[in-house]
Amino acid sequence: MNVHSEAEEWVVARAAAKIHRDAKTKYDRILESAIKVFARKGFHNSRISEIAAEAEVADGTIYLYFKNKDDILIRLFENSLEQIIADLRAEIGKENDALRKLRRFIKMHLDLVNKNPNLAVVLQVELRQSNKFMKEYEPTRFIDYLNLIAEIIREGQAQGAIRADVAPGIVKRALFGALDEIALHSVLTRKGKDYLRTSADQICEMFLRGIAA
């Protein structure tokens, strides 16, 4: 056994792990800083240097992880949606009944506006300001989000709780459209949590009554 060789490998492995952790920390810090800057100044008025200053990194460091400002916005959207989907799955997993799952989904979607107002501004308003995002983005995570709704609908149909003639593909887009419009209206008008809670209750009633068997 070569003790020196094993020790060297251990040191190299530790160093590589630290580099990976530091890189991830900077990457996440840049995205978190971008959320604050975009929400405060607007996407078009924000500069890479301002995001770098907020993240406490050099301007050039940004370009080690992102191509440009649009790339930051797209990656921000993907990362945020990935976490939101994970949180939603964990939350609806607490229910066995599909209609209860859908109710939790609706309320949790709108509650996100309250929990992270800066992210809500970016996702609801600033995202629409990027021509690159609107024209070129391949909606991988967004499709996953919509398909989560469709999964609940199919589960409800299998349980006999949701009408068999309801098309999951239509319901998922119709429901998201309603939630997205309410969230956007809340952000633009600065309506509070009471408005969002009332809206969640009413959307639950409208959709659940409409699709329930």
N, CA, C and O of each residue as an XYZ file, in Angstrom:
852
protein
N       0.845     -1.196      0.000
C       0.000      0.000      0.000
C       0.881      1.247      0.000
O       1.800      1.378      0.809
N       0.585      2.145     -0.910
C       1.349      3.390     -0.998
C       0.610      4.463     -0.199
O      -0.339      5.074     -0.691
N       1.053      4.681      1.023
C       0.382      5.631      1.913
C       0.455      7.044      1.358
O      -0.520      7.794      1.417
N       1.629      7.411      0.812
C       1.803      8.762      0.277
C       0.859      9.013     -0.895
O       0.271     10.087     -1.023
N       0.727      7.994     -1.751
C      -0.144      8.124     -2.921
C      -1.592      8.307     -2.492
O      -2.301      9.144     -3.052
N      -2.042      7.533     -1.504
C      -3.414      7.652     -1.004
C      -3.644      9.014     -0.368
O      -4.710      9.609     -0.530
N      -2.656      9.502      0.348
C      -2.769     10.814      0.998
C      -2.873     11.920     -0.045
O      -3.643     12.867      0.114
N      -2.090     11.789     -1.113
C      -2.125     12.783     -2.181
C      -3.489     12.791     -2.874
O      -4.047     13.848     -3.169
N      -4.014     11.583     -3.127
C      -5.336     11.473     -3.761
C      -6.410     12.106     -2.879
O      -7.322     12.765     -3.378
N      -6.298     11.903     -1.565
C      -7.269     12.457     -0.618
C      -7.218     13.986     -0.651
O      -8.254     14.650     -0.640
N      -5.982     14.544     -0.693
C      -5.817     15.993     -0.740
C      -6.395     16.562     -2.028
O      -7.082     17.583     -2.015
N      -6.109     15.888     -3.143
C      -6.621     16.336     -4.441
C      -8.153     16.288     -4.460
O      -8.808     17.206     -4.953
N      -8.710     15.205     -3.915
C     -10.172     15.049     -3.884
C     -10.815     16.131     -3.028
O     -11.847     16.689     -3.402
N     -10.210     16.431     -1.880
C     -10.733     17.482     -1.003
C     -10.674     18.838     -1.697
O     -11.610     19.632     -1.608
N      -9.562     19.097     -2.389
C      -9.399     20.373     -3.091
C     -10.428     20.511     -4.208
O     -10.997     21.585     -4.407
N     -10.666     19.417     -4.936
C     -11.641     19.436     -6.025
C     -13.047     19.669     -5.481
O     -13.841     20.401     -6.072
N     -13.344     19.035     -4.346
C     -14.669     19.203     -3.733
C     -14.865     20.649     -3.279
O     -15.956     21.203     -3.411
N     -13.808     21.254     -2.745
C     -13.901     22.648     -2.294
C     -14.124     23.586     -3.479
O     -14.926     24.516     -3.402
N     -13.405     23.333     -4.579
C     -13.584     24.159     -5.779
C     -15.021     24.060     -6.275
O     -15.624     25.058     -6.669
N     -15.565     22.832     -6.251
C     -16.947     22.628     -6.702
C     -17.927     23.377     -5.796
O     -18.862     24.017     -6.277
N     -17.703     23.292     -4.469
C     -18.579     23.984     -3.517
C     -18.507     25.489     -3.705
O     -19.533     26.170     -3.700
N     -17.291     26.011     -3.871
C     -17.120     27.458     -4.059
C     -17.794     27.931     -5.339
O     -18.425     28.988     -5.367
N     -17.654     27.136     -6.401
C     -18.262     27.491     -7.683
C     -19.778     27.512     -7.561
O     -20.443     28.414     -8.071
N     -20.323     26.493     -6.869
C     -21.778     26.437     -6.693
C     -22.261     27.603     -5.850
O     -23.315     28.179     -6.119
N     -21.481     27.950     -4.823
C     -21.855     29.076     -3.971
C     -21.905     30.370     -4.785
O     -22.840     31.158     -4.646
N     -20.896     30.589     -5.636
C     -20.869     31.796     -6.454
C     -22.015     31.805     -7.458
O     -22.666     32.827     -7.671
N     -22.246     30.650     -8.067
C     -23.326     30.524     -9.047
C     -24.668     30.884     -8.410
O     -25.432     31.681     -8.954
N     -24.940     30.288     -7.255
C     -26.206     30.551     -6.554
C     -26.287     32.007     -6.095
O     -27.346     32.632     -6.154
N     -25.142     32.537     -5.636
C     -25.115     33.915     -5.155
C     -25.406     34.891     -6.292
O     -26.098     35.890     -6.100
N     -24.877     34.594     -7.468
C     -25.131     35.455     -8.631
C     -26.622     35.427     -8.986
O     -27.209     36.473     -9.264
N     -27.229     34.255     -8.979
C     -28.655     34.152     -9.304
C     -29.507     34.883     -8.271
O     -30.448     35.595     -8.622
N     -29.171     34.702     -6.994
C     -29.924     35.388     -5.935
C     -29.779     36.909     -6.059
O     -30.732     37.656     -5.838
N     -28.588     37.346     -6.412
C     -28.338     38.780     -6.583
C     -29.085     39.318     -7.796
O     -29.602     40.435     -7.774
N     -29.138     38.512     -8.859
C     -29.852     38.916    -10.070
C     -31.334     39.120     -9.784
O     -31.952     40.043    -10.315
N     -31.894     38.271     -8.955
C     -33.307     38.414     -8.574
C     -33.533     39.781     -7.923
O     -34.485     40.486     -8.258
N     -32.655     40.144     -6.999
C     -32.797     41.424     -6.296
C     -32.647     42.609     -7.252
O     -33.432     43.556     -7.214
N     -31.620     42.540     -8.116
C     -31.351     43.656     -9.034
C     -32.455     43.785    -10.077
O     -32.922     44.892    -10.346
N     -32.878     42.667    -10.670
C     -33.949     42.703    -11.678
C     -35.252     43.219    -11.076
O     -35.974     43.987    -11.712
N     -35.551     42.794     -9.844
C     -36.790     43.241     -9.187
C     -36.737     44.722     -8.853
O     -37.745     45.424     -8.928
N     -35.547     45.191     -8.482
C     -35.399     46.586     -8.061
C     -35.322     47.550     -9.242
O     -35.934     48.618     -9.208
N     -34.582     47.187    -10.277
C     -34.316     48.120    -11.375
C     -35.006     47.754    -12.686
O     -35.069     48.568    -13.608
N     -35.526     46.522    -12.769
C     -36.087     46.071    -14.032
C     -35.020     45.384    -14.862
O     -33.840     45.721    -14.762
N     -35.425     44.422    -15.680
C     -34.465     43.640    -16.450
C     -33.654     44.519    -17.398
O     -32.425     44.444    -17.410
N     -34.326     45.352    -18.193
C     -33.634     46.154    -19.197
C     -32.712     47.204    -18.580
O     -31.678     47.533    -19.161
N     -33.069     47.723    -17.427
C     -32.267     48.775    -16.788
C     -31.122     48.232    -15.939
O     -30.279     48.994    -15.466
N     -31.095     46.926    -15.748
C     -30.046     46.327    -14.914
C     -28.783     46.073    -15.726
O     -28.837     45.795    -16.924
N     -27.641     46.176    -15.042
C     -26.359     45.916    -15.693
C     -25.644     44.749    -15.007
O     -25.833     44.491    -13.818
N     -24.829     44.062    -15.781
C     -24.053     42.939    -15.242
C     -23.214     43.397    -14.052
O     -23.080     42.673    -13.066
N     -22.649     44.599    -14.148
C     -21.801     45.125    -13.070
C     -22.582     45.278    -11.767
O     -22.024     45.095    -10.685
N     -23.863     45.611    -11.861
C     -24.703     45.772    -10.664
C     -24.982     44.416    -10.026
O     -25.010     44.294     -8.801
N     -25.186     43.402    -10.855
C     -25.397     42.048    -10.332
C     -24.116     41.564     -9.660
O     -24.161     40.960     -8.589
N     -22.976     41.831    -10.295
C     -21.685     41.434     -9.727
C     -21.453     42.116     -8.379
O     -20.996     41.483     -7.426
N     -21.767     43.398     -8.306
C     -21.587     44.135     -7.054
C     -22.478     43.570     -5.951
O     -22.047     43.424     -4.808
N     -23.724     43.255     -6.304
C     -24.665     42.686     -5.323
C     -24.176     41.323     -4.829
O     -24.332     40.980     -3.657
N     -23.578     40.548     -5.751
C     -23.086     39.204     -5.405
C     -21.692     39.236     -4.785
O     -21.193     38.222     -4.296
N     -21.067     40.423     -4.813
C     -19.709     40.607     -4.286
C     -18.698     39.737     -5.027
O     -17.866     39.063     -4.421
N     -18.793     39.771     -6.346
C     -17.820     39.096     -7.207
C     -17.360     40.086     -8.273
O     -17.994     41.120     -8.481
N     -16.263     39.767     -8.942
C     -15.786     40.614    -10.029
C     -16.716     40.479    -11.235
O     -17.347     39.440    -11.427
N     -16.795     41.534    -12.044
C     -17.649     41.504    -13.238
C     -17.335     40.298    -14.116
O     -18.238     39.635    -14.625
N     -16.044     40.024    -14.287
C     -15.635     38.915    -15.152
C     -16.082     37.559    -14.638
O     -16.240     36.620    -15.418
N     -16.287     37.447    -13.321
C     -16.723     36.174    -12.738
C     -18.095     35.774    -13.271
O     -18.375     34.590    -13.460
N     -18.937     36.757    -13.510
C     -20.280     36.482    -14.041
C     -20.178     35.676    -15.336
O     -20.940     34.736    -15.558
N     -19.227     36.059    -16.185
C     -19.108     35.433    -17.506
C     -18.478     34.042    -17.448
O     -18.434     33.345    -18.461
N     -18.000     33.639    -16.298
C     -17.539     32.261    -16.133
C     -18.719     31.304    -16.046
O     -18.590     30.114    -16.334
N     -19.868     31.836    -15.645
C     -21.052     31.004    -15.434
C     -22.190     31.299    -16.418
O     -23.014     30.429    -16.699
N     -22.229     32.523    -16.935
C     -23.341     32.938    -17.798
C     -22.836     33.662    -19.043
O     -21.830     34.370    -18.993
N     -23.539     33.480    -20.154
C     -23.137     34.130    -21.414
C     -23.435     35.627    -21.386
O     -22.627     36.440    -21.837
N     -24.605     35.981    -20.853
C     -25.042     37.370    -20.855
C     -26.205     37.532    -19.881
O     -26.530     36.613    -19.130
N     -26.816     38.690    -19.904
C     -27.915     38.982    -18.961
C     -29.135     38.109    -19.236
O     -29.807     37.665    -18.305
N     -29.423     37.862    -20.516
C     -30.563     36.999    -20.857
C     -30.341     35.585    -20.341
O     -31.273     34.929    -19.876
N     -29.095     35.121    -20.428
C     -28.768     33.779    -19.944
C     -28.991     33.682    -18.442
O     -29.469     32.663    -17.944
N     -28.644     34.740    -17.724
C     -28.892     34.766    -16.275
C     -30.389     34.634    -16.008
O     -30.803     33.863    -15.141
N     -31.191     35.379    -16.747
C     -32.643     35.365    -16.546
C     -33.227     33.983    -16.823
O     -34.059     33.491    -16.060
N     -32.793     33.365    -17.904
C     -33.306     32.038    -18.268
C     -32.898     31.002    -17.231
O     -33.714     30.184    -16.805
N     -31.621     31.040    -16.823
C     -31.147     30.086    -15.837
C     -31.827     30.308    -14.487
O     -32.111     29.360    -13.756
N     -32.078     31.558    -14.176
C     -32.786     31.914    -12.946
C     -34.183     31.286    -12.946
O     -34.636     30.726    -11.948
N     -34.849     31.400    -14.104
C     -36.183     30.825    -14.248
C     -36.149     29.305    -14.086
O     -36.966     28.729    -13.367
N     -35.193     28.663    -14.763
C     -35.082     27.205    -14.711
C     -34.808     26.721    -13.282
O     -35.465     25.804    -12.790
N     -33.835     27.347    -12.632
C     -33.488     26.938    -11.268
C     -34.639     27.146    -10.296
O     -34.920     26.291     -9.457
N     -35.301     28.292    -10.419
C     -36.418     28.596     -9.523
C     -37.553     27.613     -9.735
O     -38.146     27.122     -8.774
N     -37.858     27.324    -10.996
C     -38.963     26.418    -11.294
C     -38.644     25.001    -10.841
O     -39.531     24.273    -10.395
N     -37.384     24.610    -10.952
C     -36.978     23.281    -10.489
C     -37.243     23.133     -8.987
O     -37.748     22.105     -8.535
N     -36.896     24.174     -8.222
C     -37.121     24.136     -6.778
C     -38.608     24.184     -6.452
O     -39.074     23.495     -5.545
N     -39.352     25.007     -7.199
C     -40.792     25.109     -6.975
C     -41.471     23.767     -7.234
O     -42.340     23.353     -6.466
N     -41.081     23.089     -8.310
C     -41.661     21.782     -8.634
C     -41.365     20.777     -7.522
O     -42.240     20.008     -7.122
N     -40.122     20.789     -7.023
C     -39.749     19.875     -5.935
C     -40.587     20.151     -4.687
O     -41.059     19.221     -4.033
N     -40.771     21.432     -4.361
C     -41.577     21.805     -3.189
C     -43.037     21.396     -3.370
O     -43.676     20.909     -2.438
N     -43.560     21.602     -4.587
C     -44.948     21.232     -4.868
C     -45.155     19.728     -4.749
O     -46.147     19.276     -4.177
N     -44.217     18.955     -5.292
C     -44.334     17.498     -5.219
C     -44.326     17.027     -3.767
O     -45.084     16.134     -3.388
N     -43.462     17.639     -2.961
C     -43.394     17.268     -1.553
C     -44.700     17.609     -0.838
O     -45.166     16.852      0.014
N     -45.289     18.762     -1.194
C     -46.514     19.216     -0.535
C     -47.721     18.379     -0.951
O     -48.475     17.922     -0.093
N     -47.913     18.173     -2.247
C     -49.084     17.412     -2.694
C     -48.936     15.927     -2.365
O     -49.918     15.185     -2.340
N     -47.693     15.505     -2.114
C     -47.475     14.112     -1.733
C     -48.063     13.777     -0.367
O     -48.186     12.607     -0.004
N     -48.427     14.817      0.389
C     -49.033     14.602      1.708
C     -50.500     14.178      1.604
O     -51.100     13.737      2.584
N     -51.069     14.321      0.397
C     -52.478     13.986      0.181
C     -52.612     12.749     -0.700
O     -51.790     12.515     -1.586
N     -53.645     11.966     -0.450
C     -53.935     10.813     -1.289
C     -55.041     11.119     -2.296
O     -55.076     10.546     -3.385
N     -55.934     12.020     -1.926
C     -57.056     12.385     -2.785
C     -56.614     13.416     -3.820
O     -56.006     14.427     -3.466
N     -56.914     13.170     -5.098
C     -56.462     14.040     -6.189
C     -57.044     15.450     -6.082
O     -56.350     16.427     -6.365
N     -58.308     15.563     -5.678
C     -58.911     16.890     -5.571
C     -58.246     17.712     -4.466
O     -58.086     18.925     -4.594
N     -57.865     17.046     -3.395
C     -57.145     17.729     -2.324
C     -55.752     18.150     -2.796
O     -55.257     19.215     -2.427
N     -55.128     17.301     -3.616
C     -53.813     17.634     -4.177
C     -53.919     18.886     -5.045
O     -53.069     19.775     -4.981
N     -54.970     18.941     -5.852
C     -55.138     20.088     -6.742
C     -55.382     21.362     -5.935
O     -54.889     22.433     -6.289
N     -56.131     21.239     -4.870
C     -56.386     22.392     -3.998
C     -55.082     22.900     -3.377
O     -54.838     24.105     -3.327
N     -54.256     21.978     -2.910
C     -52.954     22.360     -2.337
C     -52.071     23.025     -3.394
O     -51.381     24.007     -3.122
N     -52.108     22.467     -4.603
C     -51.299     23.006     -5.703
C     -51.683     24.456     -5.965
O     -50.812     25.320     -6.062
N     -52.969     24.726     -6.079
C     -53.466     26.074     -6.376
C     -53.047     27.052     -5.283
O     -52.539     28.134     -5.576
N     -53.258     26.675     -4.035
C     -52.943     27.579     -2.933
C     -51.441     27.817     -2.799
O     -51.003     28.924     -2.488
N     -50.662     26.766     -3.037
C     -49.219     26.911     -2.911
C     -48.658     27.787     -4.029
O     -47.744     28.577     -3.796
N     -49.199     27.653     -5.242
C     -48.757     28.477     -6.370
C     -48.909     29.963     -6.024
O     -47.970     30.741     -6.187
N     -50.080     30.345     -5.554
C     -50.322     31.757     -5.256
C     -49.610     32.210     -3.987
O     -49.291     33.390     -3.835
N     -49.362     31.274     -3.078
C     -48.662     31.637     -1.844
C     -47.204     31.984     -2.120
O     -46.578     32.698     -1.336
N     -46.655     31.482     -3.231
C     -45.274     31.788     -3.593
C     -45.072     33.288     -3.817
O     -43.986     33.817     -3.578
N     -46.121     33.965     -4.275
C     -46.043     35.417     -4.502
C     -45.800     36.136     -3.185
O     -45.048     37.109     -3.123
N     -46.449     35.644     -2.126
C     -46.266     36.242     -0.799
C     -44.896     35.933     -0.218
O     -44.259     36.798      0.384
N     -44.446     34.698     -0.400
C     -43.221     34.249      0.250
C     -41.970     34.879     -0.346
O     -41.010     35.156      0.374
N     -41.975     35.106     -1.652
C     -40.786     35.683     -2.284
C     -41.209     36.745     -3.288
O     -41.254     36.478     -4.489
N     -41.520     37.952     -2.807
C     -42.026     39.009     -3.700
C     -41.044     39.424     -4.787
O     -41.467     39.753     -5.895
N     -39.726     39.418     -4.497
C     -38.752     39.774     -5.528
C     -38.766     38.762     -6.672
O     -38.764     39.134     -7.846
N     -38.781     37.491     -6.317
C     -38.838     36.441     -7.346
C     -40.141     36.536     -8.126
O     -40.157     36.316     -9.338
N     -41.230     36.860     -7.443
C     -42.530     37.002     -8.112
C     -42.484     38.108     -9.161
O     -43.017     37.946    -10.258
N     -41.852     39.224     -8.829
C     -41.728     40.336     -9.782
C     -40.937     39.891    -11.007
O     -41.314     40.189    -12.141
N     -39.840     39.176    -10.771
C     -38.993     38.731    -11.883
C     -39.733     37.733    -12.773
O     -39.720     37.859    -13.997
N     -40.379     36.737    -12.151
C     -41.047     35.693    -12.930
C     -42.309     36.191    -13.619
O     -42.629     35.758    -14.726
N     -43.023     37.096    -12.970
C     -44.311     37.543    -13.522
C     -44.170     38.723    -14.476
O     -44.952     38.853    -15.417
N     -43.186     39.580    -14.244
C     -43.075     40.813    -15.037
C     -41.812     40.839    -15.889
O     -41.885     40.953    -17.113
N     -40.653     40.733    -15.242
C     -39.390     40.939    -15.958
C     -39.091     39.853    -16.983
O     -38.458     40.113    -18.006
N     -39.546     38.646    -16.705
C     -39.316     37.547    -17.646
C     -39.903     37.851    -19.012
O     -39.350     37.457    -20.039
N     -41.017     38.550    -19.016
C     -41.692     38.894    -20.270
C     -40.968     39.996    -21.036
O     -41.301     40.272    -22.188
N     -39.972     40.630    -20.400
C     -39.250     41.716    -21.047
C     -38.080     41.226    -21.903
O     -37.484     42.000    -22.653
N     -37.760     39.946    -21.788
C     -36.633     39.392    -22.537
C     -37.118     38.789    -23.853
O     -37.830     37.785    -23.857
N     -36.731     39.405    -24.967
C     -37.103     38.870    -26.283
C     -36.501     37.493    -26.501
O     -37.127     36.620    -27.101
N     -35.279     37.302    -26.008
C     -34.610     36.017    -26.165
C     -35.392     34.924    -25.447
O     -35.568     33.823    -25.968
N     -35.861     35.247    -24.238
C     -36.623     34.263    -23.479
C     -37.932     33.934    -24.196
O     -38.279     32.762    -24.342
N     -38.649     34.945    -24.638
C     -39.957     34.742    -25.248
C     -39.863     34.009    -26.589
O     -40.779     33.276    -26.962
N     -38.749     34.206    -27.316
C     -38.632     33.628    -28.655
C     -37.831     32.329    -28.704
O     -38.139     31.440    -29.498
N     -36.811     32.215    -27.863
C     -35.876     31.109    -28.015
C     -35.891     30.087    -26.884
O     -35.339     28.997    -27.035
N     -36.501     30.414    -25.775
C     -36.461     29.510    -24.619
C     -37.185     28.197    -24.901
O     -38.323     28.195    -25.372
N     -36.519     27.085    -24.611
C     -37.145     25.765    -24.707
C     -37.698     25.429    -23.325
O     -36.935     25.205    -22.386
N     -39.014     25.393    -23.203
C     -39.646     25.348    -21.872
C     -39.618     23.980    -21.188
O     -40.667     23.405    -20.899
N     -38.417     23.464    -20.933
C     -38.284     22.141    -20.325
C     -38.919     22.081    -18.939
O     -39.795     21.256    -18.681
N     -38.470     22.962    -18.056
C     -38.998     22.963    -16.691
C     -40.457     23.403    -16.658
O     -41.243     22.901    -15.855
N     -40.812     24.330    -17.520
C     -42.200     24.795    -17.556
C     -43.136     23.656    -17.946
O     -44.229     23.533    -17.392
N     -42.719     22.832    -18.889
C     -43.520     21.668    -19.280
C     -43.647     20.702    -18.107
O     -44.715     20.132    -17.879
N     -42.554     20.517    -17.364
C     -42.606     19.662    -16.168
C     -43.639     20.188    -15.178
O     -44.371     19.421    -14.553
N     -43.682     21.519    -15.050
C     -44.631     22.156    -14.129
C     -46.072     21.880    -14.571
O     -46.916     21.488    -13.766
N     -46.333     22.090    -15.855
C     -47.677     21.839    -16.376
C     -48.049     20.369    -16.261
O     -49.192     20.035    -15.952
N     -47.088     19.499    -16.508
C     -47.363     18.065    -16.456
C     -47.671     17.586    -15.047
O     -48.327     16.560    -14.861
N     -47.196     18.334    -14.053
C     -47.527     17.996    -12.670
C     -49.031     18.153    -12.449
O     -49.649     17.343    -11.757
N     -49.614     19.188    -13.035
C     -51.068     19.374    -12.959
C     -51.774     18.226    -13.678
O     -52.746     17.663    -13.173
N     -51.265     17.889    -14.867
C     -51.882     16.807    -15.655
C     -51.828     15.481    -14.903
O     -52.767     14.688    -14.975
N     -50.728     15.236    -14.177
C     -50.610     14.005    -13.392
C     -51.721     13.919    -12.344
O     -52.311     12.860    -12.132
N     -51.992     15.043    -11.698
C     -53.036     15.064    -10.671
C     -54.398     14.780    -11.307
O     -55.212     14.048    -10.744
N     -54.639     15.368    -12.488
C     -55.920     15.157    -13.172
C     -56.099     13.680    -13.517
O     -57.166     13.111    -13.287
N     -55.061     13.066    -14.065
C     -55.147     11.645    -14.437
C     -55.341     10.768    -13.203
O     -56.081      9.784    -13.233
N     -54.659     11.143    -12.114
C     -54.823     10.391    -10.871
C     -56.261     10.492    -10.376
O     -56.840      9.509     -9.916
N     -56.832     11.697    -10.476
C     -58.223     11.890    -10.057
C     -59.194     11.110    -10.931
O     -60.201     10.601    -10.439
N     -58.900     11.014    -12.217
C     -59.748     10.237    -13.124
C     -59.681      8.750    -12.777
O     -60.691      8.049    -12.831
N     -58.488      8.276    -12.421
C     -58.316      6.872    -12.029
C     -59.057      6.580    -10.726
O     -59.555      5.474    -10.514
N     -59.122      7.590     -9.858
C     -59.833      7.436     -8.584
C     -61.347      7.569     -8.748
O     -62.114      7.220     -7.851
N     -61.765      8.081     -9.918
C     -63.184      8.326    -10.129
C     -63.644      9.642     -9.542
O     -64.845      9.904     -9.474
N     -62.700     10.479     -9.114
C     -63.036     11.765     -8.497
C     -63.154     12.880     -9.526
O     -63.791     13.902     -9.270
N     -62.538     12.685    -10.696
C     -62.553     13.697    -11.755
C     -63.173     13.101    -13.011
O     -62.920     11.948    -13.360
N     -63.977     13.894    -13.672
C     -64.687     13.437    -14.871
C     -63.739     12.840    -15.897
O     -62.661     13.374    -16.155
N     -64.161     11.717    -16.482
C     -63.333     11.020    -17.465
C     -63.225     11.786    -18.774
O     -62.268     11.602    -19.527
N     -64.213     12.655    -19.052
C     -64.200     13.378    -20.332
C     -63.355     14.660    -20.279
O     -63.261     15.381    -21.272
N     -62.750     14.939    -19.134
C     -61.899     16.131    -18.996
C     -60.525     15.825    -19.589
O     -59.930     14.791    -19.284
N     -60.024     16.721    -20.434
C     -58.704     16.537    -21.058
C     -57.619     17.140    -20.165
O     -57.597     18.356    -19.976
N     -56.710     16.317    -19.609
C     -55.647     16.848    -18.740
C     -54.824     17.939    -19.397
O     -54.414     18.889    -18.731
N     -54.575     17.818    -20.701
C     -53.772     18.810    -21.404
C     -54.420     20.182    -21.453
O     -53.732     21.202    -21.427
N     -55.753     20.203    -21.525
C     -56.475     21.485    -21.539
C     -56.565     22.059    -20.133
O     -56.355     23.254    -19.926
N     -56.877     21.207    -19.178
C     -57.019     21.666    -17.795
C     -55.711     22.260    -17.272
O     -55.717     23.298    -16.611
N     -54.593     21.602    -17.569
C     -53.314     22.084    -17.023
C     -52.987     23.494    -17.526
O     -52.465     24.319    -16.776
N     -53.295     23.764    -18.793
C     -53.007     25.097    -19.347
C     -54.041     26.131    -18.882
O     -53.704     27.286    -18.620
N     -55.280     25.705    -18.787
C     -56.327     26.625    -18.326
C     -56.083     27.025    -16.872
O     -56.222     28.193    -16.510
N     -55.718     26.044    -16.040
C     -55.476     26.330    -14.632
C     -54.239     27.203    -14.461
O     -54.254     28.161    -13.688
N     -53.171     26.874    -15.179
C     -51.977     27.709    -15.076
C     -52.274     29.132    -15.541
O     -51.814     30.093    -14.925
N     -53.042     29.272    -16.625
C     -53.381     30.603    -17.129
C     -54.111     31.433    -16.086
O     -53.840     32.624    -15.929
N     -55.039     30.804    -15.373
C     -55.781     31.511    -14.329
C     -54.861     31.918    -13.181
O     -54.924     33.051    -12.705
N     -54.012     31.000    -12.737
C     -53.097     31.287    -11.634
C     -52.069     32.353    -12.020
O     -51.742     33.232    -11.222
N     -51.569     32.264    -13.243
C     -50.573     33.217    -13.724
C     -51.162     34.627    -13.804
O     -50.497     35.600    -13.449
N     -52.390     34.736    -14.262
C     -53.036     36.044    -14.385
C     -53.292     36.665    -13.009
O     -53.090     37.864    -12.817
N     -53.736     35.845    -12.058
C     -53.972     36.349    -10.704
C     -52.652     36.792    -10.062
O     -52.589     37.840     -9.419
N     -51.607     35.990    -10.243
C     -50.295     36.341     -9.680
C     -49.764     37.622    -10.310
O     -49.232     38.482     -9.607
N     -49.900     37.757    -11.618
C     -49.437     38.965    -12.307
C     -50.212     40.190    -11.828
O     -49.625     41.240    -11.565
N     -51.516     40.053    -11.718
C     -52.350     41.165    -11.253
C     -51.961     41.573     -9.828
O     -51.929     42.758     -9.495
N     -51.669     40.577     -9.000
C     -51.273     40.858     -7.621
C     -49.959     41.629     -7.571
O     -49.817     42.569     -6.789
N     -48.998     41.233     -8.403
C     -47.697     41.905     -8.435
C     -47.833     43.335     -8.948
O     -47.260     44.259     -8.372
N     -48.589     43.519    -10.031
C     -48.710     44.843    -10.651
C     -49.488     45.821     -9.778
O     -49.180     47.013     -9.749
N     -50.494     45.318     -9.069
C     -51.338     46.197     -8.254
C     -50.932     46.192     -6.780
O     -51.484     46.931     -5.964
N     -49.951     45.336     -6.458
C     -49.464     45.208     -5.075
C     -50.570     44.824     -4.106
O     -50.608     45.287     -2.965
N     -51.447     43.990     -4.570
C     -52.485     43.480     -3.672
C     -51.845     42.490     -2.703
O     -50.888     41.800     -3.056
N     -52.368     42.423     -1.497
C     -51.750     41.621     -0.449
C     -52.181     40.176     -0.417
O     -52.837     39.671     -1.328
N     -51.785     39.519      0.675
C     -52.037     38.086      0.817
C     -53.519     37.760      0.921
O     -53.940     36.668      0.542
N     -54.327     38.706      1.438
C     -55.767     38.435      1.537
C     -56.380     38.247      0.149
O     -57.221     37.371     -0.056
N     -55.948     39.079     -0.796
C     -56.429     38.960     -2.178
C     -56.036     37.609     -2.772
O     -56.840     36.958     -3.438
N     -54.803     37.199     -2.527
C     -54.319     35.942     -3.081
C     -55.021     34.743     -2.448
O     -55.318     33.762     -3.129
N     -55.282     34.823     -1.157
C     -55.988     33.725     -0.488
C     -57.419     33.609     -0.992
O     -57.912     32.510     -1.245
N     -58.088     34.765     -1.136
C     -59.460     34.757     -1.669
C     -59.481     34.231     -3.089
O     -60.360     33.453     -3.459
N     -58.507     34.656     -3.886
C     -58.414     34.201     -5.272
C     -58.180     32.701     -5.329
O     -58.786     32.007     -6.145
N     -57.297     32.192     -4.461
C     -57.014     30.756     -4.430
C     -58.280     29.976     -4.110
O     -58.564     28.958     -4.741
N     -59.045     30.455     -3.124
C     -60.295     29.773     -2.746
C     -61.282     29.758     -3.911
O     -61.918     28.738     -4.177
N     -61.408     30.880     -4.600
C     -62.377     30.959     -5.692
C     -61.955     30.126     -6.895
O     -62.787     29.483     -7.536
N     -60.664     30.139     -7.198
C     -60.176     29.309     -8.305
C     -60.374     27.830     -7.977
O     -60.755     27.040     -8.842
N     -60.116     27.463     -6.728
C     -60.353     26.072     -6.292
C     -61.802     25.695     -6.555
O     -62.080     24.653     -7.149
N     -62.718     26.537     -6.116
C     -64.130     26.233     -6.282
C     -64.525     26.119     -7.762
O     -65.214     25.178     -8.155
N     -64.092     27.067     -8.559
C     -64.448     27.070     -9.977
C     -63.928     25.845    -10.706
O     -64.666     25.183    -11.436
N     -62.651     25.549    -10.501
C     -62.052     24.437    -11.235
C     -62.495     23.084    -10.689
O     -62.813     22.176    -11.457
N     -62.516     22.948     -9.364
C     -62.874     21.665     -8.785
C     -64.334     21.309     -9.041
O     -64.659     20.150     -9.302
N     -65.212     22.306     -8.965
C     -66.622     22.044     -9.294
C     -66.786     21.683    -10.768
O     -67.634     20.870    -11.135
N     -65.960     22.303    -11.596
C     -66.081     22.071    -13.037
C     -65.590     20.718    -13.494
O     -66.119     20.156    -14.454
N     -64.555     20.170    -12.801
C     -63.969     18.909    -13.275
C     -64.336     17.712    -12.395
O     -64.089     16.567    -12.773
N     -64.930     17.975    -11.215
C     -65.247     16.862    -10.308
C     -66.306     15.950    -10.921
O     -67.220     16.398    -11.614
N     -66.151     14.660    -10.642
C     -67.127     13.677    -11.158
C     -68.428     13.829    -10.392
O     -69.389     13.106    -10.656
